[in-house]
Amino acid sequence: MAGNLEYMSSESFENLSYEDRTFAPTAEFAANANAKSDIYELAKRDPVAFWEAQANNLHWDKKWDQVIDWQLPFAKWFIGGKINASYNCLDKHVLEGRGSRVAFHFEGEPGDTRTITYGQLLTQVKKTTNALIELGVKQGDRIAIYMPMIPEAVIAMLACARLGAMHSVVFGGFSADSLLARIQDADATLVITADGGYRKGAPFALKPAVDEALKGKTKVKNVLVVKRTGQPTEFDSGRDIWWHEIVDRQSDQHEAQFFDSEQGLFILYTSGTTAKPKGIYHTTGGYLTQASFTHRIVFDLKPESDIYWCTADVGWITGHSYVVYGPLINGATQVIYEGTPDTPSKSRMFEIIQKYKVTILYTAPTLIRTWMKWGDEFPNSCNLSSLRVLGSVGEPINPEAWMWYREVIGSNRCPIVDTWWQTETGAIMISPLPGVTATKPGSAMKPLPGISAEVVDDEAKAVGNGRGGYLVLTHPWPSMMRGIWGEPERYKETYWSRFNGLYFAGDGAKLDKDGAIWLLGRVDDVMNVSGHRISTTEVESALVSHEAIAEAAVVGANDEMTGQGIVAFVILRGGIESASGEQLVKQLRDHVAKEIGPIAKPRQIMVVAELPKTRSGKIMRRLLRDVAENRAVGDSTTLADPNVMKLISEGLNSAKSED
């Protein structure tokens, strides 16, 4: 990360002209919004008092003695307070008369459905908690959860939290080796899984991966298995237990105990620059405070009337904060969908919006671009008029996708909240506020109230408007990670060593002439071409702005002449013919040169049918880099479709430019 950060200046922004296109809140929306314009000044005046006021919205068995203890880089929030996450998500609502409110509308991929009220959810969590107690789980234990996107995954998380045990949710697309590494690092004593789930119209197995993982050395005593698909499942009678056989016979009575605010809530593993994943460690009081606050104001949640749908899996931080803890604390009614967006048809997700009259939709740019690629006819075939707020999460959203999202999905009437945050931050940090913020297509706009962020240069000096640099956080926040599990020195080195006293997790950003923040993605996704540092996101946005391109992924490949060459993989929009391949490649290279500059012309452009994506929708650029540099393709077991890489590798040579 050494050297000057020379992103492609602000000229490319001027050429795109999106920074001059703003969408102000309507007077009607602003009048009824949860957030008011004075909230920023209120938070700036006294950030500690501001966060203390937000914490007061939670139920505490004992209030805190001190709001924050900041011993850089370690923070503690609401010290001395006693709280229970499960109580705040469930008991509080039932005791206050909201037990009959629907918590979840579950839609299974095969078409099976379940409607679960807050009262029913509390009963199931209590019974599951009692089952965990029978299995010997106690406060402080770590529990691995490896499940499909079904209600039992949420129930398992809340039962762990109720007991003061820490859950470590492992995404169901990970391999047995990846699961084993996470079980071992957390010293998990119990695994909660399912026989399988449904994906692309067929059952897929999960239990065999658990069996394979547990051939390694672990401290796991039992495996609790939900019967979801009914497929044949090997069982170890001394270790494995069916969920229904132990949970269903439990008492529905359990009194939640209250734990210290800094009691560990969960560990969630994320990839690092080394092969070993990082166990991001979050505690309870501060995390719940910020997750619930941001969910309420960023999505303008009206719990009595809204139907909220976050499409993330609980295996990722978005599922933790904005499917489980934030929405349930706020008493939201949610949709959970188990399967893929195109099963049995490409209209599936729009049909779900229509069926449940979803009002708030929170999804990823990758899915938005996939919808664009499929064509407008699929969303247009459904009634999406119930939608009133749209959200984006997971990566920077290119302006073209933002505009399509607004125009086609939101019918030009729904504010879009483009949110920036990370597993490490625990909750949203930068986002527009609906009803308050005038938005720009592709910009996350500004830090939320109570959050301090800056864009700095190599010397940690603020760059000022119209320039790019590194995105840093300058003050502690309640939902911040408390470290990397078992590795305090790695935590310091990874996040706090680049800039003295500033948190930096690797993202680049620009400020436009008005000071709005535009995320550029990871700085390790910045290419060095002939001494110029060019963001992959910037080139991808330029490619997608061409009328023929639905989606693009860009990587830097070693180049003897320029240091790195830009290699692009693109998917054509529906109806665009790729027969004139050479002509299209030339058009695209010229288009990128016009949008950004000649230095950003891709060395190679390859038209592909699909990009290598994990089941959560993230593009695996590491694998594309292997192809671009003619290396053996690395581990592709976590891809939704491992065959994608074979097809891309076979076609690469035919896509080389003659320039």
Buried (B, 14 or more C-beta within 10 A) or exposed (E): EEEEBEBBBBEBBBBBEBBEBBBEBEEEBBEEBBBBEEBBEBBEEEBEEBBBBBBEBBBBEEBBEEBBEEEEBBBBBBBBBBBBBBBBBBBBBBEEEBBEBBBBBBBBBBEEEEEBBBBBBBBBBBBBBBBBBBBEBEEEBBBBBBBBBBBBBBBBBBBBBBBBBBBBBBBBBBBBBBBBBBBBBBBBBBBBBBBBBBBEEEBBBBBEBBBBBBEBEBEBBBBBBBBBBEBEBEBEEEEBBBBEEBBEEBEEEBEBBBBBBBBBBBBBBBEEEEEBBBBBBBBBBBBBBBBBBBBBBBBBBBBEEBBBBBBBBBBBBBBBBBBBBBBBBBBBBBBBBBBBBBBBEBBBBBBBBBBBBBBBBBBBBBBBBBBBBBBBEBBEBBEBEBBBBBBBBBBBBBBBBBBBBBEBBBEEEBBBBBBBBBBBBBBBBBBBBBBBBEBBBBBBBBBBBBBBBBBBBBEBEBBEBBBBBBBBBBBBBBBBBBBBBEBEEBBBEBBBEBBEEBBBBBBBBBBBEBEBBBBBBBBEBBBBBEEBBBBBBBBBBBBBBBEBBBBBBBBBBEBEEBBBBBBBBBBBBEEBEEEEBEEBBBBBBEBBBEBBBEBBBBBBBBBBEBBBBBBBBBBBBBBBBBBBBEEEBEEBEBBBEBEBBEEBBEBBEEBEBEE
